[in-house]
């Protein structure tokens, strides 16, 4: 893997599935489209900002570790 390649956010994906949180809910929270959120989640879009990660963790009572594979 090169420096520019990114991995999907596996733990975040698992957290969302385990807690029945829809991508649409998170996308709306972040003020982005569902396709844009999906690209980020799958590692094909831009990364989440610290502010976005904090917002997700605070809103859904998640540990920040969900952003690390």
C-alpha positions in Angstrom: 0.0 0.0 0.0 1.3 3.4 -0.9 1.1 6.5 1.3 -1.8 7.8 -0.7 -3.9 4.6 -0.4 -6.4 4.5 2.4 -8.2 1.7 4.2 -11.9 1.6 4.7 -13.1 2.6 8.2 -13.9 -1.0 9.3 -14.5 -0.2 12.9 -16.8 2.7 12.1 -18.7 0.4 9.6 -19.1 -2.2 12.3 -20.2 0.3 14.9 -22.9 1.7 12.6 -24.2 -1.8 11.7 -24.2 -3.0 15.4 -26.1 0.1 16.5 -28.5 0.2 13.5 -27.3 3.6 12.5 -27.9 4.4 8.8 -25.4 6.1 6.6 -28.1 8.7 5.9 -28.3 9.7 9.6 -24.5 10.3 9.7 -24.4 12.1 6.4 -27.2 14.4 7.5 -25.3 15.0 10.8 -22.2 16.0 8.9 -24.1 18.0 6.3 -22.8 15.9 3.4 -24.5 13.6 0.9 -24.9 9.9 1.5 -22.6 9.1 -1.5 -19.9 11.4 -0.1 -20.2 9.7 3.3 -20.1 6.3 1.7 -16.9 7.2 -0.1 -15.3 8.4 3.1 -16.4 5.3 4.9 -14.9 3.0 2.2 -11.6 4.9 2.0 -12.2 6.2 -1.5 -13.1 9.8 -0.6 -11.6 12.4 1.7 -10.8 11.5 5.3 -13.0 12.6 8.2 -11.9 15.7 9.9 -11.3 15.8 13.6 -14.4 17.9 14.1 -16.5 15.4 12.1 -15.1 12.4 14.1 -15.8 14.2 17.3 -19.3 15.0 16.2 -20.0 11.4 15.3 -18.6 10.1 18.6 -20.5 12.6 20.7 -23.8 12.1 18.9 -23.7 8.3 18.9 -21.8 7.8 22.1 -18.9 6.1 20.4 -15.2 5.7 21.3 -12.8 7.6 19.0 -11.1 4.2 18.4 -13.8 3.5 15.7 -11.8 5.7 13.4 -8.6 3.6 13.7 -8.2 0.2 12.0 
